């Protein structure tokens, strides 16, 4: 079974900063995101150096229980482990577009925003949400930085976002003389005009700040480096991960190849309360 530490170690041991530029289709952001997604799959499955397509498919099938699409989170689910959402940015500090899906500390099987295939990919009710946020400067294929960060380090409880979403939807529903329909989005208003031929689709577009900005008090982005890998999780999450993987990681730290630090980070639901965290850093 794979995990964030195995992925981190694979990147350190097989450092590759070029992302395959997938050019089919007409949405460049999504297509470059697909190149990053392939890289993320490879580092979790340890298939960076596997050239045989059939062999790689077999390995990926053993590691992942679900692969999503562009419109429904998450992008990947590790078997019996975390959900992964992958975000590609052209600026190291720009906000992260989450579109109609609000930030998630956890992923729940009863969420209306996930597909039936996702709900049925294995027996589960709740998963930790891991965000993989890669910075590829515009016009390049070079991965300059990658954050692997758990949602519960920077996303509030879902009730915070659901309250905003529900309040907006309720306000829309108070408009008189129009017809509303059920939707997974904020709302859909039908028959807006006297002829009843115009509909209005109301969709949320969520953004969240970049971890480079959110966590500048525990990590300073190093402009001099060609590549930097940063992983952040709660300390209790780190201690739940396999001892063997933690030992490999800590040996790398002893050899000065990476940094492993205990940090105190703000609680997303109550910032004056600090949480114990673990910060892993690799820079070249």
Number of C-alpha atoms within 10 A of each C-alpha: 13 20 18 21 21 22 19 22 21 19 21 20 10 13 13 14 18 15 19 17 15 15 13 8 8 8 10 13 12 17 18 19 23 21 18 27 22 14 20 20 20 20 23 24 23 21 18 19 10 12 9 9 9 10 12 18 12 10 16 19 15 14 21 22 19 20 18 17 10 10 13 13 22 24 19 22 25 23 18 15 18 21 26 27 22 20 22 25 23 16 14 20 15 16 16 17 18 17 13 18 19 20 24 22 21 19 22 18 17 12 10 12 17 18 17 11 12 20 17 12 15 13 9 14 11 14 18 19 24 28 23 20 22 24 23 24 16 10 7 12 17 17 22 22 24 23 23 24 22 26 23 20 22 23 20 18 16 14 10 12 16 12 11 11 16 13 12 14 16 13 9 16 16 9 11 7 10 15 14 17 9 9 12 10 16 18 21 19 18 16 15 15 11 9 7 11 9 11 15 12 11 14 14 15 11 15 16 15 13 19 22 19 15 15 16 10 11 13 15 10 15 11 9 8 11 13 19 19 20 22 20 25 23 20 16 12 13 17 11 9 14 14 11 11 17 17 11 13 21 16 13 16 17 11 9 11 16 20 17 17 14 13 18 17 23 17 17 18 14 9 10 10 11 13 17 15 19 20 20 20 19 21 16 13
